[in-house]
Amino acid sequence: MTAATVQTGTRVRYSGDMANHPGRGAVIGMQGHHVIVALEDGRKLHPFAQQIEPANASRARFSVIEGELATPEEIAALITGCAIAKAQAEAARTAAAEAFTAEVEQLKTDSQYSHLTQGQGPGVAAKNIRAELKKAFPKVKFSVRKDSYDAINVTIPKGAGIGCKEIEKAVTDKYEAGHFNGMEDIYEYSRSPWNEVFGSVKYVFLREDNE
């Protein structure tokens, strides 16, 4: 469709995608070649006018809902809903940031982690993995090597009686900076207070030495 056929009040169905759930709403304004769509759940989207397709279009991301235009009262309610959702999202981000900072400070001063080195990066992470393994399993001699800037390799000696899953859960998982998303073929970082204080690396690989 075109900006001439899409107007304020046009009711719209949004089909969503892998990262966004579907919804319904209406056009609440125009902005150049874009239209401003407010959904009933408070989301605000800015598709091109040409992206809003007729009601019978198959697999359309945005499609018109046939019927009368949204009333001024309905449009006002949608705009208010967007403002409320934005304020709630900003409040949630502020609260999350404050909680993150508080946890970082708590980790820095917690005496139970006095045996660990504070800092960032793979080098610090490798040093702390060694320290944690030594404290948790004092009779086992692990090999911990920083293979590259992206990886740390941990080898469990033969006959230790400890499996990789146990080590991952007890020590190494928290040092990984994120995870690999195979669906999109990208590495997704996930910042954590632990990584901020005690270091991180993209991958920690574990293997049992069977030789």
Secondary structure, DSSP 8 states (H G I E B T S, - for coil): --TTT--TT-EEEE---SSS--EEEEEEEEETTEEEEEETTS-EE--BGGGEE-TT-TT-SEEE--SS---HHHHHHHHHHHHHHHHHHHHHHHHHHHHHHHHHHHHHH-GGGTTS--B-SHHHHHHHHHHHHHHH-TT---EEEE-SSSEEEEEE-TT----HHHHHHHTGGGGB-EEEETTTTEEEE---HHHHHH--BSEEEEEE---
